[in-house]
Amino acid sequence: MDGTRRVELPVLYFGTPVALITTVNPDGSSNISPISSAWALGDRYMLGLGADGQAVANLRRVGELVINLPSSDLVGAVEAIAPTTGRHPVPEAKRPAYRHEPDKWTLGGLTPLPSDTVTAARVAECPVQIEARVAQVVGIDGGDAVAVEAQVLQVHAHEGILREGQDRVDTDAWRPLYYGFRHYFAQGPHVGANFRAPLLDDPALA
């Protein structure tokens, strides 16, 4: 026996970083949407979102966003805005779990900062803020969700998570917030490094 059994998991969230996506509302304000499906490859970020949320409506209309990556100490702010939506009226699929909230910034105790290359505001409290432009939006899951490919334009990072004098993240100082099976987690202890990691310490690459 191999010690396994077939299971039907309700979700496949095995663990990914939480992101706070900021997009531009029709009135020019910036909406914040917590998401748990995001990953990067090169200068592209792939995002998974529900199709009926305000974020997707904004992305289709404006095509710009900021991908803000919160640290684990911001879990309270993330969860405060998690059950809210910028859509009014609330889409039927989101009822009754979600409620409309026009000011997620105040609700989460978050501070908007102007961006350099896009209209959407950055979240000041997030240690990493990634300005991006939408490259394409693809419908998935029968149209209930979308996969968004975004091209990174500019990255901002708090000094406290960077190696001194380098444009490199200090992984001992960086404490991203993770999401797995609808629970939040902080980054655990360092248990090893990829074979390419030493290359990032090469002064020639700094």
C-alpha positions as CSV (number, residue, x, y, z in Angstrom):
1,M,0.0,0.0,0.0
2,D,1.2,3.5,-0.8
3,G,-0.4,5.1,2.3
4,T,-2.7,7.4,0.2
5,R,-6.3,7.6,-0.6
6,R,-8.4,9.5,-3.2
7,V,-9.9,12.7,-1.8
8,E,-12.3,15.4,-3.0
9,L,-10.9,18.5,-1.5
10,P,-13.3,21.5,-1.4
11,V,-10.4,23.9,-2.4
12,L,-6.9,23.4,-3.7
13,Y,-5.2,26.2,-1.8
14,F,-2.1,24.4,-0.8
15,G,-0.4,27.7,0.0
16,T,0.3,30.9,-1.9
17,P,1.2,34.4,-0.9
18,V,-1.7,36.8,-0.3
19,A,-1.8,39.8,-2.5
20,L,-3.9,43.0,-2.2
21,I,-4.7,44.1,-5.8
22,T,-5.5,47.8,-6.2
23,T,-7.4,48.8,-9.3
24,V,-9.1,52.0,-10.5
25,N,-12.8,52.5,-9.9
26,P,-15.0,54.5,-12.3
27,D,-14.9,57.5,-10.0
28,G,-11.1,57.5,-10.0
29,S,-10.7,56.0,-6.5
30,S,-8.7,52.8,-5.9
31,N,-10.4,49.6,-5.0
32,I,-8.5,46.9,-2.9
33,S,-9.1,43.2,-3.5
34,P,-7.5,40.5,-1.5
35,I,-6.6,37.5,-3.6
36,S,-4.8,34.2,-2.9
37,S,-4.0,33.0,-6.4
38,A,-0.9,34.8,-7.7
39,W,2.5,33.8,-9.0
40,A,5.3,35.3,-11.0
41,L,7.4,34.3,-13.9
42,G,10.0,36.7,-15.3
43,D,8.4,40.1,-15.6
44,R,4.9,38.7,-15.7
45,Y,2.5,38.1,-12.8
46,M,-0.4,35.7,-13.2
47,L,-3.5,36.4,-11.1
48,G,-6.7,34.4,-10.5
49,L,-9.8,36.3,-9.6
50,G,-13.6,35.8,-9.5
51,A,-15.1,37.2,-12.7
52,D,-17.9,39.2,-11.1
53,G,-15.9,41.3,-8.7
54,Q,-15.1,45.0,-9.0
55,A,-11.4,44.3,-9.6
56,V,-12.1,42.4,-12.9
57,A,-14.5,45.1,-14.0
58,N,-11.8,47.7,-13.3
59,L,-9.1,45.7,-15.0
60,R,-11.1,45.2,-18.2
61,R,-11.9,49.0,-18.3
62,V,-8.5,50.5,-17.3
63,G,-6.0,47.7,-17.7
64,E,-3.7,48.8,-14.8
65,L,-3.2,47.6,-11.3
66,V,-0.8,47.4,-8.3
67,I,0.0,44.0,-6.8
68,N,0.7,44.7,-3.1
69,L,2.2,41.9,-1.0
70,P,1.4,42.2,2.7
71,S,3.6,41.0,5.5
72,S,2.2,38.6,8.1
73,D,1.5,41.3,10.6
74,L,-1.2,42.8,8.2
75,V,-3.4,39.7,8.5
76,G,-6.0,41.7,10.5
77,A,-6.3,44.3,7.7
78,V,-6.6,41.7,5.0
79,E,-9.3,39.8,6.9
80,A,-11.2,43.0,7.7
81,I,-11.7,43.7,4.0
82,A,-11.9,40.0,2.8
83,P,-15.8,39.8,3.1
84,T,-16.4,43.0,1.2
85,T,-16.8,43.9,-2.4
86,G,-16.6,47.2,-4.3
87,R,-19.5,46.1,-6.6
88,H,-22.9,47.6,-5.9
89,P,-25.3,46.0,-5.9
90,V,-23.5,42.9,-4.6
91,P,-23.4,40.2,-7.3
92,E,-25.8,37.4,-6.6
93,A,-23.0,34.8,-6.4
94,K,-21.3,36.8,-3.6
95,R,-24.4,36.9,-1.4
96,P,-24.8,36.5,1.5
97,A,-21.1,36.0,2.3
98,Y,-20.0,39.5,1.1
99,R,-21.2,43.0,1.7
100,H,-20.7,46.2,-0.3
101,E,-17.9,48.5,1.1
102,P,-17.0,51.7,-0.8
103,D,-14.0,52.6,1.4
104,K,-11.9,49.5,2.1
105,W,-8.9,51.7,2.9
106,T,-10.4,53.0,6.1
107,L,-11.9,49.7,6.9
108,G,-8.5,48.0,6.7
109,G,-6.6,50.9,8.2
110,L,-4.5,51.2,5.0
111,T,-2.9,54.2,3.4
112,P,-2.9,54.9,-0.3
113,L,0.3,56.1,-2.0
114,P,0.5,57.5,-5.6
115,S,2.1,55.1,-8.2
116,D,4.8,56.1,-10.7
117,T,3.5,54.4,-13.9
118,V,-0.2,53.5,-13.2
119,T,-3.2,55.3,-11.9
120,A,-4.1,52.8,-9.1
121,A,-2.7,53.6,-5.7
122,R,-0.1,51.6,-3.9
123,V,-0.8,50.2,-0.3
124,A,1.8,52.0,1.9
125,E,1.8,49.3,4.6
126,C,2.7,46.5,2.2
127,P,6.5,45.9,2.0
128,V,6.3,45.1,-1.7
129,Q,4.2,47.1,-4.3
130,I,4.3,46.0,-7.9
131,E,2.9,48.4,-10.6
132,A,1.7,46.4,-13.6
133,R,-0.3,46.6,-16.8
134,V,-2.8,44.0,-18.0
135,A,-1.5,41.9,-20.9
136,Q,-4.5,39.6,-21.2
137,V,-7.6,38.4,-19.4
138,V,-8.7,34.8,-20.0
139,G,-12.0,33.3,-18.8
140,I,-11.7,30.1,-16.8
141,D,-13.9,27.8,-14.8
142,G,-16.8,28.2,-17.2
143,G,-16.6,32.0,-17.0
144,D,-16.9,32.2,-13.2
145,A,-13.3,33.2,-12.9
146,V,-10.5,34.8,-14.9
147,A,-6.7,34.4,-15.2
148,V,-5.0,37.8,-15.6
149,E,-1.6,38.1,-17.1
150,A,0.0,41.3,-16.0
151,Q,3.3,42.8,-17.1
152,V,5.4,44.3,-14.3
153,L,6.3,47.9,-14.9
154,Q,7.8,49.1,-11.5
155,V,8.6,47.5,-8.2
156,H,8.7,49.3,-4.8
157,A,10.0,47.7,-1.6
158,H,10.4,48.9,2.0
159,E,14.1,49.5,2.9
160,G,13.6,47.1,5.9
161,I,13.3,44.0,3.7
162,L,16.2,44.8,1.4
163,R,19.9,43.8,1.7
164,E,22.0,46.9,2.5
165,G,23.1,48.6,-0.7
166,Q,21.5,46.0,-3.0
167,D,18.3,45.6,-5.0
168,R,17.8,42.2,-3.4
169,V,15.2,41.0,-0.8
170,D,16.7,39.9,2.5
171,T,14.8,36.6,3.0
172,D,15.5,36.7,6.8
173,A,13.7,40.1,7.0
174,W,10.8,39.4,4.7
175,R,7.7,37.9,6.4
176,P,5.1,37.5,3.7
177,L,1.5,36.5,4.5
178,Y,0.5,33.1,3.1
179,Y,-2.9,31.5,2.5
180,G,-3.5,27.8,2.6
181,F,-6.9,25.9,2.9
182,R,-8.6,29.2,3.9
183,H,-6.2,29.8,6.8
184,Y,-3.4,32.4,7.0
185,F,0.2,31.5,7.7
186,A,3.5,33.4,8.2
187,Q,6.7,32.3,6.5
188,G,8.4,29.5,8.4
189,P,12.1,28.9,9.2
190,H,14.6,28.8,6.4
191,V,15.3,25.1,5.5
192,G,17.5,25.4,2.5
193,A,18.3,27.2,-0.8
194,N,17.9,26.5,-4.5
195,F,21.2,25.7,-6.4
196,R,21.0,29.1,-8.1
197,A,20.6,31.1,-4.9
198,P,24.4,31.8,-4.5
199,L,24.3,33.6,-7.9
200,L,22.1,36.3,-6.4
201,D,24.9,37.0,-3.9
202,D,27.4,37.7,-6.7
203,P,28.3,41.4,-6.6
204,A,28.4,41.5,-10.3
205,L,24.7,40.8,-10.4
206,A,23.7,43.3,-7.7
